Amino acid sequence: MSTAPRKSFPLRLDPALYAAIERAAAGDLRSINAEVECLLREALARRGVKLDAPVPARRGRPPKGE
């Protein structure tokens, strides 16, 4: 299974901001990490920063040939 490598880094957030992101993530049925990434992509798009579409995760059982 080959997915694009992810960059990890520590992030310090105000507890109230974290709680708001957590509520938004729950409403969108996402993890907090996915919600933060989505919010960052939306903010960058509003500023005119072009990004490649994220590589979707491969789901399900791999084909028998792999």
All heavy atoms as a GROMACS GRO file, in nm:
protein
  502
    1MET      N    1   0.085  -0.117   0.000
    1MET     CA    2   0.000   0.000   0.000
    1MET      C    3   0.090   0.123   0.000
    1MET      O    4   0.168   0.145   0.091
    1MET     CB    5  -0.088  -0.003   0.124
    1MET     CG    6  -0.190   0.105   0.127
    1MET     SD    7  -0.318   0.056   0.240
    1MET     CE    8  -0.321   0.194   0.347
    2SER      N    9   0.082   0.204  -0.104
    2SER     CA   10   0.168   0.321  -0.111
    2SER      C   11   0.083   0.447  -0.104
    2SER      O   12   0.001   0.473  -0.191
    2SER     CB   13   0.249   0.318  -0.239
    2SER     OG   14   0.162   0.320  -0.350
    3THR      N   15   0.101   0.521   0.001
    3THR     CA   16   0.036   0.650   0.015
    3THR      C   17   0.144   0.756   0.028
    3THR      O   18   0.259   0.726   0.059
    3THR     CB   19  -0.055   0.654   0.140
    3THR    OG1   20   0.025   0.630   0.255
    3THR    CG2   21  -0.166   0.552   0.132
    4ALA      N   22   0.108   0.878   0.002
    4ALA     CA   23   0.204   0.987   0.013
    4ALA      C   24   0.249   1.000   0.158
    4ALA      O   25   0.168   0.986   0.251
    4ALA     CB   26   0.139   1.116  -0.033
    5PRO      N   27   0.378   1.024   0.180
    5PRO     CA   28   0.425   1.039   0.318
    5PRO      C   29   0.364   1.164   0.382
    5PRO      O   30   0.337   1.263   0.314
    5PRO     CB   31   0.577   1.053   0.303
    5PRO     CG   32   0.599   1.094   0.162
    5PRO     CD   33   0.484   1.041   0.083
    6ARG      N   34   0.340   1.157   0.510
    6ARG     CA   35   0.279   1.267   0.584
    6ARG      C   36   0.384   1.331   0.672
    6ARG      O   37   0.468   1.263   0.730
    6ARG     CB   38   0.165   1.217   0.672
    6ARG     CG   39   0.061   1.132   0.600
    6ARG     CD   40  -0.016   1.205   0.501
    6ARG     NE   41  -0.129   1.267   0.564
    6ARG     CZ   42  -0.223   1.328   0.498
    6ARG    NH1   43  -0.219   1.333   0.370
    6ARG    NH2   44  -0.321   1.384   0.560
    7LYS      N   45   0.382   1.461   0.685
    7LYS     CA   46   0.472   1.534   0.771
    7LYS      C   47   0.407   1.549   0.908
    7LYS      O   48   0.295   1.597   0.919
    7LYS     CB   49   0.502   1.671   0.709
    7LYS     CG   50   0.586   1.762   0.793
    7LYS     CD   51   0.727   1.712   0.801
    7LYS     CE   52   0.810   1.809   0.881
    7LYS     NZ   53   0.934   1.753   0.923
    8SER      N   54   0.478   1.508   1.011
    8SER     CA   55   0.428   1.521   1.148
    8SER      C   56   0.501   1.635   1.217
    8SER      O   57   0.621   1.654   1.196
    8SER     CB   58   0.453   1.393   1.227
    8SER     OG   59   0.384   1.286   1.169
    9PHE      N   60   0.428   1.709   1.299
    9PHE     CA   61   0.491   1.814   1.379
    9PHE      C   62   0.401   1.845   1.498
    9PHE      O   63   0.280   1.827   1.490
    9PHE     CB   64   0.516   1.940   1.295
    9PHE     CG   65   0.392   2.012   1.252
    9PHE    CD1   66   0.345   2.122   1.322
    9PHE    CD2   67   0.322   1.970   1.141
    9PHE    CE1   68   0.230   2.188   1.282
    9PHE    CE2   69   0.207   2.036   1.100
    9PHE     CZ   70   0.161   2.145   1.171
   10PRO      N   71   0.461   1.891   1.608
   10PRO     CA   72   0.378   1.925   1.724
   10PRO      C   73   0.306   2.058   1.700
   10PRO      O   74   0.358   2.148   1.633
   10PRO     CB   75   0.480   1.939   1.838
   10PRO     CG   76   0.609   1.966   1.771
   10PRO     CD   77   0.603   1.903   1.635
   11LEU      N   78   0.186   2.068   1.750
   11LEU     CA   79   0.105   2.189   1.734
   11LEU      C   80   0.041   2.223   1.868
   11LEU      O   81  -0.030   2.140   1.926
   11LEU     CB   82  -0.002   2.166   1.628
   11LEU     CG   83  -0.098   2.281   1.600
   11LEU    CD1   84  -0.024   2.401   1.544
   11LEU    CD2   85  -0.206   2.236   1.504
   12ARG      N   86   0.066   2.341   1.916
   12ARG     CA   87   0.006   2.385   2.041
   12ARG      C   88  -0.115   2.473   2.008
   12ARG      O   89  -0.103   2.568   1.930
   12ARG     CB   90   0.106   2.464   2.124
   12ARG     CG   91   0.218   2.380   2.178
   12ARG     CD   92   0.316   2.472   2.251
   12ARG     NE   93   0.452   2.427   2.253
   12ARG     CZ   94   0.534   2.406   2.150
   12ARG    NH1   95   0.490   2.423   2.029
   12ARG    NH2   96   0.658   2.368   2.166
   13LEU      N   97  -0.228   2.441   2.067
   13LEU     CA   98  -0.351   2.516   2.042
   13LEU      C   99  -0.412   2.560   2.174
   13LEU      O  100  -0.402   2.490   2.276
   13LEU     CB  101  -0.454   2.430   1.969
   13LEU     CG  102  -0.421   2.384   1.828
   13LEU    CD1  103  -0.526   2.288   1.778
   13LEU    CD2  104  -0.408   2.502   1.736
   14ASP      N  105  -0.480   2.672   2.169
   14ASP     CA  106  -0.561   2.716   2.282
   14ASP      C  107  -0.670   2.612   2.304
   14ASP      O  108  -0.728   2.561   2.208
   14ASP     CB  109  -0.622   2.853   2.247
   14ASP     CG  110  -0.712   2.904   2.356
   14ASP    OD1  111  -0.660   2.963   2.451
   14ASP    OD2  112  -0.835   2.884   2.344
   15PRO      N  113  -0.698   2.576   2.428
   15PRO     CA  114  -0.801   2.473   2.454
   15PRO      C  115  -0.937   2.505   2.393
   15PRO      O  116  -1.007   2.416   2.346
   15PRO     CB  117  -0.808   2.466   2.606
   15PRO     CG  118  -0.674   2.512   2.652
   15PRO     CD  119  -0.630   2.616   2.553
   16ALA      N  120  -0.975   2.632   2.392
   16ALA     CA  121  -1.105   2.669   2.334
   16ALA      C  122  -1.104   2.647   2.182
   16ALA      O  123  -1.203   2.602   2.125
   16ALA     CB  124  -1.138   2.815   2.366
   17LEU      N  125  -0.992   2.678   2.117
   17LEU     CA  126  -0.981   2.655   1.973
   17LEU      C  127  -0.985   2.506   1.942
   17LEU      O  128  -1.053   2.463   1.849
   17LEU     CB  129  -0.851   2.717   1.920
   17LEU     CG  130  -0.821   2.697   1.771
   17LEU    CD1  131  -0.931   2.754   1.684
   17LEU    CD2  132  -0.687   2.758   1.737
   18TYR      N  133  -0.914   2.427   2.022
   18TYR     CA  134  -0.915   2.282   2.004
   18TYR      C  135  -1.057   2.227   2.019
   18TYR      O  136  -1.102   2.143   1.939
   18TYR     CB  137  -0.822   2.214   2.105
   18TYR     CG  138  -0.812   2.065   2.085
   18TYR    CD1  139  -0.722   2.011   1.995
   18TYR    CD2  140  -0.896   1.978   2.156
   18TYR    CE1  141  -0.713   1.874   1.977
   18TYR    CE2  142  -0.887   1.842   2.138
   18TYR     CZ  143  -0.796   1.790   2.048
   18TYR     OH  144  -0.789   1.654   2.029
   19ALA      N  145  -1.130   2.275   2.119
   19ALA     CA  146  -1.267   2.228   2.140
   19ALA      C  147  -1.356   2.264   2.022
   19ALA      O  148  -1.440   2.183   1.979
   19ALA     CB  149  -1.324   2.287   2.270
   20ALA      N  150  -1.337   2.384   1.965
   20ALA     CA  151  -1.416   2.424   1.850
   20ALA      C  152  -1.385   2.337   1.728
   20ALA      O  153  -1.475   2.296   1.654
   20ALA     CB  154  -1.390   2.572   1.818
   21ILE      N  155  -1.256   2.307   1.708
   21ILE     CA  156  -1.218   2.219   1.596
   21ILE      C  157  -1.273   2.080   1.618
   21ILE      O  158  -1.320   2.015   1.525
   21ILE     CB  159  -1.064   2.217   1.580
   21ILE    CG1  160  -1.014   2.355   1.537
   21ILE    CG2  161  -1.022   2.111   1.478
   21ILE    CD1  162  -0.864   2.370   1.541
   22GLU      N  163  -1.269   2.034   1.743
   22GLU     CA  164  -1.322   1.901   1.775
   22GLU      C  165  -1.472   1.892   1.744
   22GLU      O  166  -1.519   1.793   1.688
   22GLU     CB  167  -1.296   1.872   1.923
   22GLU     CG  168  -1.323   1.732   1.966
   22GLU     CD  169  -1.279   1.707   2.110
   22GLU    OE1  170  -1.282   1.800   2.192
   22GLU    OE2  171  -1.242   1.592   2.138
   23ARG      N  172  -1.548   1.997   1.777
   23ARG     CA  173  -1.692   1.999   1.747
   23ARG      C  174  -1.716   2.001   1.597
   23ARG      O  175  -1.803   1.930   1.545
   23ARG     CB  176  -1.759   2.119   1.814
   23ARG     CG  177  -1.775   2.107   1.963
   23ARG     CD  178  -1.865   2.216   2.019
   23ARG     NE  179  -1.817   2.351   1.987
   23ARG     CZ  180  -1.730   2.422   2.057
   23ARG    NH1  181  -1.677   2.370   2.167
   23ARG    NH2  182  -1.695   2.543   2.020
   24ALA      N  183  -1.638   2.082   1.526
   24ALA     CA  184  -1.653   2.089   1.380
   24ALA      C  185  -1.620   1.955   1.316
   24ALA      O  186  -1.688   1.911   1.223
   24ALA     CB  187  -1.564   2.199   1.323
   25ALA      N  188  -1.515   1.889   1.365
   25ALA     CA  189  -1.475   1.759   1.311
   25ALA      C  190  -1.585   1.655   1.334
   25ALA      O  191  -1.617   1.578   1.244
   25ALA     CB  192  -1.344   1.713   1.376
   26ALA      N  193  -1.644   1.657   1.453
   26ALA     CA  194  -1.751   1.563   1.482
   26ALA      C  195  -1.871   1.588   1.391
   26ALA      O  196  -1.934   1.494   1.342
   26ALA     CB  197  -1.793   1.574   1.629
   27GLY      N  198  -1.901   1.714   1.366
   27GLY     CA  199  -2.012   1.748   1.277
   27GLY      C  200  -1.989   1.705   1.133
   27GLY      O  201  -2.083   1.675   1.061
   28ASP      N  202  -1.862   1.703   1.092
   28ASP     CA  203  -1.826   1.662   0.956
   28ASP      C  204  -1.785   1.516   0.947
   28ASP      O  205  -1.741   1.471   0.841
   28ASP     CB  206  -1.710   1.749   0.904
   28ASP     CG  207  -1.750   1.894   0.884
   28ASP    OD1  208  -1.870   1.921   0.870
   28ASP    OD2  209  -1.660   1.980   0.882
   29LEU      N  210  -1.795   1.443   1.058
   29LEU     CA  211  -1.756   1.302   1.065
   29LEU      C  212  -1.610   1.282   1.021
   29LEU      O  213  -1.579   1.194   0.942
   29LEU     CB  214  -1.850   1.214   0.983
   29LEU     CG  215  -1.996   1.216   1.025
   29LEU    CD1  216  -2.080   1.133   0.929
   29LEU    CD2  217  -2.013   1.168   1.168
   30ARG      N  218  -1.522   1.368   1.073
   30ARG     CA  219  -1.379   1.361   1.045
   30ARG      C  220  -1.302   1.350   1.174
   30ARG      O  221  -1.352   1.385   1.281
   30ARG     CB  222  -1.331   1.489   0.976
   30ARG     CG  223  -1.380   1.513   0.838
   30ARG     CD  224  -1.308   1.634   0.780
   30ARG     NE  225  -1.351   1.660   0.647
   30ARG     CZ  226  -1.406   1.773   0.606
   30ARG    NH1  227  -1.423   1.873   0.688
   30ARG    NH2  228  -1.444   1.787   0.481
   31SER      N  229  -1.177   1.308   1.162
   31SER     CA  230  -1.088   1.316   1.278
   31SER      C  231  -1.046   1.461   1.294
   31SER      O  232  -1.061   1.544   1.203
   31SER     CB  233  -0.963   1.229   1.254
   31SER     OG  234  -0.883   1.284   1.151
   32ILE      N  235  -0.992   1.494   1.410
   32ILE     CA  236  -0.946   1.630   1.433
   32ILE      C  237  -0.833   1.663   1.336
   32ILE      O  238  -0.827   1.773   1.280
   32ILE     CB  239  -0.904   1.649   1.580
   32ILE    CG1  240  -1.027   1.637   1.670
   32ILE    CG2  241  -0.834   1.782   1.601
   32ILE    CD1  242  -0.998   1.632   1.816
   33ASN      N  243  -0.744   1.567   1.314
   33ASN     CA  244  -0.634   1.589   1.220
   33ASN      C  245  -0.686   1.619   1.081
   33ASN      O  246  -0.640   1.713   1.014
   33ASN     CB  247  -0.544   1.465   1.217
   33ASN     CG  248  -0.422   1.488   1.134
   33ASN    OD1  249  -0.334   1.561   1.174
   33ASN    ND2  250  -0.416   1.425   1.018
   34ALA      N  251  -0.783   1.543   1.032
   34ALA     CA  252  -0.840   1.565   0.900
   34ALA      C  253  -0.911   1.700   0.893
   34ALA      O  254  -0.906   1.769   0.791
   34ALA     CB  255  -0.935   1.452   0.863
   35GLU      N  256  -0.976   1.739   1.002
   35GLU     CA  257  -1.046   1.867   1.006
   35GLU      C  258  -0.947   1.983   0.997
   35GLU      O  259  -0.969   2.079   0.924
   35GLU     CB  260  -1.131   1.879   1.133
   35GLU     CG  261  -1.217   2.002   1.138
   35GLU     CD  262  -1.333   2.000   1.039
   35GLU    OE1  263  -1.370   1.893   0.990
   35GLU    OE2  264  -1.387   2.109   1.011
   36VAL      N  265  -0.837   1.974   1.072
   36VAL     CA  266  -0.735   2.079   1.068
   36VAL      C  267  -0.678   2.089   0.927
   36VAL      O  268  -0.662   2.199   0.872
   36VAL     CB  269  -0.623   2.052   1.171
   36VAL    CG1  270  -0.504   2.143   1.149
   36VAL    CG2  271  -0.677   2.069   1.313
   37GLU      N  272  -0.648   1.975   0.864
   37GLU     CA  273  -0.594   1.977   0.728
   37GLU      C  274  -0.694   2.039   0.631
   37GLU      O  275  -0.657   2.120   0.546
   37GLU     CB  276  -0.558   1.836   0.683
   37GLU     CG  277  -0.486   1.835   0.552
   37GLU     CD  278  -0.430   1.699   0.514
   37GLU    OE1  279  -0.417   1.612   0.602
   37GLU    OE2  280  -0.401   1.680   0.394
   38CYS      N  281  -0.820   2.006   0.645
   38CYS     CA  282  -0.925   2.062   0.558
   38CYS      C  283  -0.936   2.213   0.578
   38CYS      O  284  -0.943   2.289   0.480
   38CYS     CB  285  -1.058   1.994   0.588
   38CYS     SG  286  -1.192   2.048   0.483
   39LEU      N  287  -0.935   2.258   0.702
   39LEU     CA  288  -0.943   2.402   0.730
   39LEU      C  289  -0.824   2.477   0.673
   39LEU      O  290  -0.838   2.586   0.619
   39LEU     CB  291  -0.955   2.425   0.881
   39LEU     CG  292  -1.086   2.380   0.946
   39LEU    CD1  293  -1.074   2.387   1.098
   39LEU    CD2  294  -1.201   2.464   0.895
   40LEU      N  295  -0.705   2.418   0.685
   40LEU     CA  296  -0.586   2.481   0.630
   40LEU      C  297  -0.593   2.490   0.478
   40LEU      O  298  -0.557   2.592   0.418
   40LEU     CB  299  -0.460   2.405   0.674
   40LEU     CG  300  -0.421   2.421   0.820
   40LEU    CD1  301  -0.308   2.325   0.855
   40LEU    CD2  302  -0.380   2.565   0.850
   41ARG      N  303  -0.638   2.383   0.413
   41ARG     CA  304  -0.651   2.385   0.267
   41ARG      C  305  -0.752   2.490   0.222
   41ARG      O  306  -0.730   2.562   0.125
   41ARG     CB  307  -0.694   2.248   0.214
   41ARG     CG  308  -0.582   2.147   0.217
   41ARG     CD  309  -0.628   2.012   0.159
   41ARG     NE  310  -0.519   1.919   0.157
   41ARG     CZ  311  -0.426   1.915   0.061
   41ARG    NH1  312  -0.434   1.995  -0.041
   41ARG    NH2  313  -0.329   1.826   0.068
   42GLU      N  314  -0.865   2.502   0.294
   42GLU     CA  315  -0.966   2.602   0.259
   42GLU      C  316  -0.910   2.743   0.277
   42GLU      O  317  -0.932   2.831   0.193
   42GLU     CB  318  -1.090   2.584   0.346
   42GLU     CG  319  -1.172   2.462   0.311
   42GLU     CD  320  -1.286   2.437   0.408
   42GLU    OE1  321  -1.302   2.514   0.506
   42GLU    OE2  322  -1.359   2.339   0.387
   43ALA      N  323  -0.837   2.766   0.386
   43ALA     CA  324  -0.780   2.899   0.411
   43ALA      C  325  -0.677   2.934   0.303
   43ALA      O  326  -0.673   3.049   0.256
   43ALA     CB  327  -0.716   2.903   0.550
   44LEU      N  328  -0.594   2.840   0.265
   44LEU     CA  329  -0.495   2.866   0.160
   44LEU      C  330  -0.563   2.892   0.026
   44LEU      O  331  -0.519   2.979  -0.051
   44LEU     CB  332  -0.398   2.749   0.149
   44LEU     CG  333  -0.297   2.736   0.264
   44LEU    CD1  334  -0.221   2.606   0.253
   44LEU    CD2  335  -0.203   2.854   0.267
   45ALA      N  336  -0.669   2.818  -0.004
   45ALA     CA  337  -0.742   2.839  -0.129
   45ALA      C  338  -0.801   2.979  -0.134
   45ALA      O  339  -0.798   3.045  -0.240
   45ALA     CB  340  -0.852   2.734  -0.145
   46ARG      N  341  -0.854   3.028  -0.022
   46ARG     CA  342  -0.909   3.164  -0.017
   46ARG      C  343  -0.801   3.269  -0.043
   46ARG      O  344  -0.829   3.376  -0.094
   46ARG     CB  345  -0.976   3.190   0.117
   46ARG     CG  346  -1.116   3.132   0.127
   46ARG     CD  347  -1.193   3.188   0.245
   46ARG     NE  348  -1.124   3.170   0.372
   46ARG     CZ  349  -1.134   3.064   0.451
   46ARG    NH1  350  -1.212   2.964   0.416
   46ARG    NH2  351  -1.069   3.057   0.565
   47ARG      N  352  -0.678   3.238  -0.006
   47ARG     CA  353  -0.565   3.329  -0.029
   47ARG      C  354  -0.505   3.313  -0.169
   47ARG      O  355  -0.410   3.381  -0.203
   47ARG     CB  356  -0.456   3.306   0.074
   47ARG     CG  357  -0.495   3.355   0.210
   47ARG     CD  358  -0.381   3.332   0.306
   47ARG     NE  359  -0.407   3.403   0.429
   47ARG     CZ  360  -0.314   3.470   0.496
   47ARG    NH1  361  -0.191   3.471   0.453
   47ARG    NH2  362  -0.345   3.533   0.607
   48GLY      N  363  -0.557   3.220  -0.246
   48GLY     CA  364  -0.510   3.201  -0.382
   48GLY      C  365  -0.392   3.106  -0.395
   48GLY      O  366  -0.328   3.102  -0.499
   49VAL      N  367  -0.363   3.030  -0.291
   49VAL     CA  368  -0.252   2.934  -0.296
   49VAL      C  369  -0.304   2.806  -0.361
   49VAL      O  370  -0.401   2.747  -0.315
   49VAL     CB  371  -0.197   2.905  -0.155
   49VAL    CG1  372  -0.089   2.799  -0.161
   49VAL    CG2  373  -0.146   3.032  -0.091
   50LYS      N  374  -0.240   2.766  -0.470
   50LYS     CA  375  -0.281   2.645  -0.542
   50LYS      C  376  -0.210   2.524  -0.484
   50LYS      O  377  -0.089   2.524  -0.465
   50LYS     CB  378  -0.244   2.657  -0.689
   50LYS     CG  379  -0.297   2.781  -0.756
   50LYS     CD  380  -0.433   2.757  -0.811
   50LYS     CE  381  -0.474   2.878  -0.894
   50LYS     NZ  382  -0.610   2.907  -0.888
   51LEU      N  383  -0.285   2.420  -0.454
   51LEU     CA  384  -0.231   2.294  -0.404
   51LEU      C  385  -0.282   2.180  -0.491
   51LEU      O  386  -0.392   2.186  -0.544
   51LEU     CB  387  -0.277   2.268  -0.261
   51LEU     CG  388  -0.221   2.357  -0.151
   51LEU    CD1  389  -0.291   2.326  -0.019
   51LEU    CD2  390  -0.072   2.337  -0.136
   52ASP      N  391  -0.200   2.076  -0.503
   52ASP     CA  392  -0.246   1.955  -0.568
   52ASP      C  393  -0.353   1.891  -0.481
   52ASP      O  394  -0.350   1.904  -0.358
   52ASP     CB  395  -0.132   1.856  -0.588
   52ASP     CG  396  -0.028   1.907  -0.686
   52ASP    OD1  397  -0.064   1.990  -0.773
   52ASP    OD2  398   0.088   1.865  -0.676
   53ALA      N  399  -0.444   1.821  -0.542
   53ALA     CA  400  -0.547   1.750  -0.466
   53ALA      C  401  -0.480   1.643  -0.381
   53ALA      O  402  -0.381   1.581  -0.424
   53ALA     CB  403  -0.648   1.687  -0.560
   54PRO      N  404  -0.529   1.622  -0.260
   54PRO     CA  405  -0.468   1.518  -0.175
   54PRO      C  406  -0.488   1.379  -0.237
   54PRO      O  407  -0.588   1.353  -0.303
   54PRO     CB  408  -0.543   1.530  -0.042
   54PRO     CG  409  -0.669   1.600  -0.075
   54PRO     CD  410  -0.642   1.686  -0.195
   55VAL      N  411  -0.391   1.293  -0.213
   55VAL     CA  412  -0.400   1.156  -0.262
   55VAL      C  413  -0.496   1.081  -0.171
   55VAL      O  414  -0.472   1.072  -0.050
   55VAL     CB  415  -0.261   1.088  -0.262
   55VAL    CG1  416  -0.272   0.943  -0.306
   55VAL    CG2  417  -0.164   1.165  -0.349
   56PRO      N  418  -0.607   1.029  -0.225
   56PRO     CA  419  -0.702   0.958  -0.138
   56PRO      C  420  -0.642   0.827  -0.088
   56PRO      O  421  -0.564   0.762  -0.157
   56PRO     CB  422  -0.822   0.933  -0.228
   56PRO     CG  423  -0.768   0.940  -0.367
   56PRO     CD  424  -0.650   1.032  -0.364
   57ALA      N  425  -0.680   0.792   0.033
   57ALA     CA  426  -0.633   0.666   0.092
   57ALA      C  427  -0.697   0.550   0.017
   57ALA      O  428  -0.814   0.556  -0.022
   57ALA     CB  429  -0.671   0.660   0.239
   58ARG      N  430  -0.619   0.445  -0.004
   58ARG     CA  431  -0.674   0.326  -0.067
   58ARG      C  432  -0.750   0.248   0.039
   58ARG      O  433  -0.701   0.223   0.147
   58ARG     CB  434  -0.562   0.241  -0.124
   58ARG     CG  435  -0.494   0.310  -0.242
   58ARG     CD  436  -0.382   0.229  -0.296
   58ARG     NE  437  -0.427   0.100  -0.342
   58ARG     CZ  438  -0.348   0.001  -0.378
   58ARG    NH1  439  -0.217   0.017  -0.375
   58ARG    NH2  440  -0.397  -0.114  -0.417
   59ARG      N  441  -0.871   0.212   0.005
   59ARG     CA  442  -0.955   0.142   0.101
   59ARG      C  443  -0.994   0.006   0.046
   59ARG      O  444  -0.998  -0.016  -0.073
   59ARG     CB  445  -1.080   0.223   0.131
   59ARG     CG  446  -1.047   0.360   0.188
   59ARG     CD  447  -1.166   0.416   0.260
   59ARG     NE  448  -1.137   0.548   0.310
   59ARG     CZ  449  -1.090   0.572   0.432
   59ARG    NH1  450  -1.068   0.474   0.514
   59ARG    NH2  451  -1.067   0.694   0.471
   60GLY      N  452  -1.024  -0.082   0.138
   60GLY     CA  453  -1.071  -0.214   0.098
   60GLY      C  454  -0.958  -0.314   0.078
   60GLY      O  455  -0.841  -0.285   0.099
   61ARG      N  456  -0.994  -0.430   0.037
   61ARG     CA  457  -0.900  -0.538   0.018
   61ARG      C  458  -0.822  -0.516  -0.111
   61ARG      O  459  -0.879  -0.481  -0.213
   61ARG     CB  460  -0.978  -0.669   0.012
   61ARG     CG  461  -0.892  -0.792   0.014
   61ARG     CD  462  -0.977  -0.915   0.022
   61ARG     NE  463  -1.043  -0.917   0.152
   61ARG     CZ  464  -1.140  -1.001   0.183
   61ARG    NH1  465  -1.183  -1.089   0.097
   61ARG    NH2  466  -1.194  -0.998   0.302
   62PRO      N  467  -0.689  -0.537  -0.108
   62PRO     CA  468  -0.612  -0.520  -0.233
   62PRO      C  469  -0.648  -0.630  -0.333
   62PRO      O  470  -0.691  -0.739  -0.296
   62PRO     CB  471  -0.467  -0.534  -0.186
   62PRO     CG  472  -0.472  -0.602  -0.057
   62PRO     CD  473  -0.606  -0.573   0.004
   63PRO      N  474  -0.627  -0.603  -0.462
   63PRO     CA  475  -0.654  -0.705  -0.563
   63PRO      C  476  -0.565  -0.828  -0.541
   63PRO      O  477  -0.458  -0.818  -0.482
   63PRO     CB  478  -0.618  -0.637  -0.696
   63PRO     CG  479  -0.622  -0.490  -0.666
   63PRO     CD  480  -0.589  -0.477  -0.521
   64LYS      N  481  -0.608  -0.944  -0.587
   64LYS     CA  482  -0.534  -1.067  -0.564
   64LYS      C  483  -0.394  -1.065  -0.621
   64LYS      O  484  -0.306  -1.133  -0.572
   64LYS     CB  485  -0.612  -1.187  -0.618
   64LYS     CG  486  -0.737  -1.214  -0.540
   64LYS     CD  487  -0.793  -1.349  -0.574
   64LYS     CE  488  -0.921  -1.367  -0.496
   64LYS     NZ  489  -0.927  -1.490  -0.425
   65GLY      N  490  -0.369  -0.987  -0.725
   65GLY     CA  491  -0.238  -0.983  -0.788
   65GLY      C  492  -0.132  -0.913  -0.703
   65GLY      O  493  -0.014  -0.929  -0.725
   66GLU      N  494  -0.171  -0.833  -0.605
   66GLU     CA  495  -0.074  -0.757  -0.525
   66GLU      C  496  -0.026  -0.834  -0.405
   66GLU      O  497  -0.089  -0.903  -0.337
   66GLU     CB  498  -0.135  -0.625  -0.479
   66GLU     CG  499  -0.154  -0.531  -0.594
   66GLU     CD  500  -0.202  -0.393  -0.547
   66GLU    OE1  501  -0.187  -0.360  -0.429
   66GLU    OE2  502  -0.256  -0.322  -0.631
   0.00000   0.00000   0.00000
